[in-house]
Amino acid sequence: MGAPIGPVRDLGGAPKFPESESPWRTFFSDEDHRIIRESGSKTLEYINRMFIMMDVYLGRSLDLCAGLDSLKTFKGQRSQFALRAYLRALFSTIEGYTSVARFQLDATVARGMSVLTEGEEASLVKGEVEDCFASAMTLWSREFGDGSVAPRSGTAWTAIRVSRAIRNRVTHPKSVEDMEITLKNTNPILHAFDYFTSDMDCLYLDPEKWAIKGGGVMAAIEREQELESEREAQNNEDSE
């Protein structure tokens, strides 16, 4: 048997990482975001990449939860870690989708192709995470999709609210017991995922609306028309 563990040495607090010096923090500068917002094609490419990254992130967290075939396995440390990781990933993805929708809406407002009221803008940043998510999906669908309205009632909506409280508890535990995902917790967690997936239709991008509000296609058409007019004027001058 090994020697008993001695007293913990005081390290004077955990060293702080200077996030302001992190290279990823300045990967996209304010100028980069301005350029992306001003170009419909760049905005579309940017949000598509974000969607792909978030889907991969959430998919990997789901893969961690594979193999929960018994109560003993469910209560094991690996399974409990996987469930906590999945729950946090689910809400991180919801927050990510909300952020992407906001970026797209802000871009079209900046280009003068959409108008949001003060109340609509506030609904994207004020309230609980699921409230902002529902607002983002509804406004996205109105501006770029088929006009669907994200539901704010029903079993799945209740489940997502309950799951947020569970996410908060396991993310900021006040005791060891607070970190546990119980079998009872899995019901709202799974229904929360159902809400997330069933309402992704709200983020459908209508090609015709995008052609108008995206800016890229319409700008190209206008420029081509200008060039055609210039060619006609030049031909008329040459013929005279």
N, C-alpha and C positions, 0 to 999 in steps of 0.2 A: 504494500500500500504506500502511496506517495506521501510526501511531507504535507502537513496541513497548509492551507493557503494563508499567507500572512496578511497584514493590513494593507488596504488599497493605498497606493502612493498618490498623493495629491499632485496633479499635473498643472494646477493653476487654471483649470478650465480648458475646454476643447479649443484647439486652434481654429480661428475663423478664416474661412476661405474668402478672399476678396473677389466677389462676383463681378465687380465692375471691371476687373482686369481679365476676365474670361474671354477668350477669342470668339466663342460662339455668340456672345452677347452683342457684338458689333458686326455679326455676319451680314445682317440686313440693317443698313443705316436708314435714317429718316428719308434720305434722298432716294434710296433704293425703293422704299415703299411708295414714295411719291410717283416714281417712274412706273411701278407696277399698277398703281391705281389709275393712272392716266391712259393706260393701254388696255383695251378690252381683251386682246389675245394674251397679254402678259398676266392679267388678272385671272383669266380662266386657267392658264397653265399653273399658276401659283396655287389656286385653291384645289385643283385636281391633285397636285402633289401632296398637299396637306391631307386631303381625304384618304389617299392611299396610305400615307404614313400612319394615320390614326386607325385605319382598318387593320393594318398589320399589327400594330401595338395591341389592339383589343383582341385580335385573333390569337396572338401568342399567350395572352393571359388566360384565354379560354382553354388553350391546349394544356396549361398547367393543371387544370381541374379534371383532366381525364383520369379514370381509374378509381372513382369514388364508389366502390362496389360493396361496401359494408360500413356499418356504424363505426367499427374500430378504425377503419381506414379514414372515414370522415373526420374523426376526432384526432387523427395523427397530426404531428407538427407540420409535415409537408403539405397535407391537404388543407390545413387551416391557413398556412401561408399562401397557398394557391388561391383560396377563396377570398382572402383579404386583398391579394394582388388584383384579382379579377374585379372585385367590387370597386376598388380605387380606379382601375383602368376604365371601367364602365363610365364613371362620372367624369374622369379626365377626358374621355372621348366626347361625352356630351358637351362639356365645356369647350372642347376643341371645335366641334361642329358649330357651336354658337359663335365662337370667335371668327370662324371662316365666313359664316353668314353675315356677320357684322362687317367684316372686311369687304365683302362683295357689295353689300348695301351702301357702305360709306363710299366705295369707289364710284358707283353709279350716281350717287348724290353729288359727289365732287365733279363728275362730268356733266351734271345738269340733266341727267336722264331719269332720275327718280326724286321724289320729294317725300320726306318723312316728317311727321309732326313732332313737337317736343315730347308729347306723351309716348309716341312710338319709339323715339330714340331712347327715352328713359327706360322703357320696358325691356330693352336689350341689355341693360347693365344693373337695374335695380330689382331686388327681389331674390328669391331662392334660385338655385342653379336651374331647376326644372322649369321655373316660370320664365326665365330668360331664354331657355331652350325653346319652349313652346312659342314665345313671341318671335324668336328668330326664324323658326320654321314657317310660321304663319306669314310673316312679312316677306320672307324669301319667296314663298309660293305665290303671294299676291303680285310681286314685282317680276318674277322670273319663271314661275311655274303655272299650275293649273288652278290657282286660287283656293287650294285646300286650307282648312283651318285645323291646327293641331289641337286635339281634345285636352280639356283641363278637368275632366271628371271620369268616373268609371273605376273599375278594379285596377287596371294598369296604372292609372294616374295616382291612385292612392298608394299603390305598391312603390312607385318611384319616390314618393315623399317619405315613406317609411324607410326605404333603402338608403336615402340620403342621411337619415338620422343614424343608421347603422354604420354607414361609411364614416361619418364624423366621429362616431364612438371608437371604431377600430383604428382610425388614423390619429386620433388624439386621446389615447387611453389614459385613464386616471388610476387604473389598477390592472393587474394581470388578467382578471376576469373580463375586463372591457375589450380585450383583444380577441375573445372567442366568437366564432361564427357558429351559432347553434343550428340544429336541424330545422327549427322553427323559422330561423332567419332566411333559409333558402327560398321559401315560398315568395316573399315580396321581392327578393333579389332577382329571381327568375322572371317574375312578372314585370319588374322594372326593365329587364332586357327586352321583353316582348314589346313594351311601349316604345323603346328606343328603335327597334327594328321595324315595327309596323308603321311608324310614322315617317320613315325615311322617304316616302313618296312626296312628302311636303318639300323635300329638297330637290325635286325633279327640276331640270333646267329645260324650259321650252325653247327649241331652236329659233322660232320666229321672234319671241320676246328678246332672246339674247342677241339676235341680229340687230335689233333696234337699240336695246339698252346697253349691250356690250360695248358698242362704239367701234369696234374693229372693223366689222363687215360694212356698216353704213359709211364709215369714213373712207373705206376703200372704194365704195361705189361712188361717193361724192367726188373723190379725187379723179376717178376714171372719167366721170362726166365732165369735170373741168378740163381734163386733158383732151377729151373729144371735142369740146367747144373750142379749145385753143387750136386744134388741128383744122377744124372747119374754118375758123377765122383766117388761119394762115393760108389755106387752100384758096379762099376767096380773094385774098390779097394777091396771091400768085397769079390767079386767073385774070385779074384786072391789069 
